[in-house]
Amino acid sequence: MITWREERQLDIPIEEAWHLFDHTRLQRLIPNVVQHEVIERKPGVVGSTYRQTYMQGNRLETYIVTDLAYTNEPDFKQNTIGFTLAKIFKIEMTFTLKPIDHDRCLLIYTGKNEGANFVGKSLLSLGGERENEKIVHGLLQRVEEEAAKQKKNNA
């Protein structure tokens, strides 16, 4: 199993940062997601499901994403999602936002990637950590870029 915890300061208010993670903006943060559709939206969000299609090289992978936890308070925002990719990897990610002050917030991105079977466990043990780190840092870089665009648009 691979785990991660990364923090980034975003120079936009917490509410604006939260909207960066809206379903309508998802492809800006994860460009390899070529389709994202709501299957079922539950009251309170937890348990909601979405069908995502992801371009992996020249292969399309479709999987179901579930909201596992969700908090949307003025001074604390958090969403945990989980899915199984290609029947090989069980992935869980949490995005947490906390205000630093009126104009800035802290993004905490945590997660885990574990093999769902022998193949998945083997792939993770054979260099999966480097690939996972690349994916995590790529996502964080796109979040920072989107936050900078948002700040510029508000200026």
URZIJO-V99393 format. One record per pair of residues at least 6 apart in sequence whose C-alpha atoms are under 6 Angstrom apart, sorted by the first residue. I is the first residue (numbers start at 1). J is the second residue. D is the distance in whole Angstrom. If there is no record, write none. Layout:
{{I:J:D} {I:J:D}}
This chain:
{{1:113:6} {1:114:4} {2:112:5} {2:113:5} {3:111:6} {3:112:4} {4:110:5} {4:111:5} {5:109:6} {5:110:4} {6:108:6} {6:109:5} {7:107:6} {7:108:5} {8:106:6} {8:107:5} {9:105:6} {9:106:5} {10:104:6} {10:105:5} {11:104:4} {12:103:5} {12:104:5} {13:102:6} {13:103:4} {13:104:5} {14:99:6} {14:105:5} {27:33:6} {29:142:6} {32:54:5} {32:55:5} {33:53:6} {33:54:4} {34:53:6} {34:54:6} {35:52:5} {35:53:5} {36:51:6} {36:52:5} {37:50:5} {37:51:5} {38:50:4} {39:49:5} {39:50:5} {40:48:5} {40:49:5} {41:48:5} {42:48:5} {46:67:5} {46:68:5} {46:69:5} {47:66:6} {47:67:5} {48:66:6} {48:67:5} {49:65:6} {49:66:5} {50:64:6} {50:65:5} {51:63:6} {51:64:5} {52:62:6} {52:63:6} {53:61:5} {53:62:4} {54:60:6} {54:61:5} {64:83:6} {65:82:6} {65:83:5} {66:81:6} {66:82:5} {67:80:6} {67:81:5} {68:80:5} {68:81:5} {69:79:6} {69:80:5} {70:78:6} {70:79:5} {71:77:5} {71:78:5} {76:97:6} {76:98:5} {77:96:6} {77:97:5} {78:95:6} {78:96:4} {79:94:6} {79:95:5} {80:93:6} {80:94:4} {81:92:6} {81:93:5} {82:91:6} {82:92:4} {83:90:6} {83:91:5} {84:90:4} {88:115:6} {88:116:5} {88:120:5} {89:114:6} {89:115:5} {89:116:5} {89:120:6} {90:113:6} {90:114:5} {90:116:6} {91:112:6} {91:113:5} {92:111:5} {92:112:5} {93:110:6} {93:111:4} {94:109:6} {94:110:5} {94:111:6} {95:108:6} {95:109:5} {96:107:6} {96:108:5} {97:106:6} {97:107:5} {98:105:5} {98:106:5} {99:105:4} {115:121:4}}
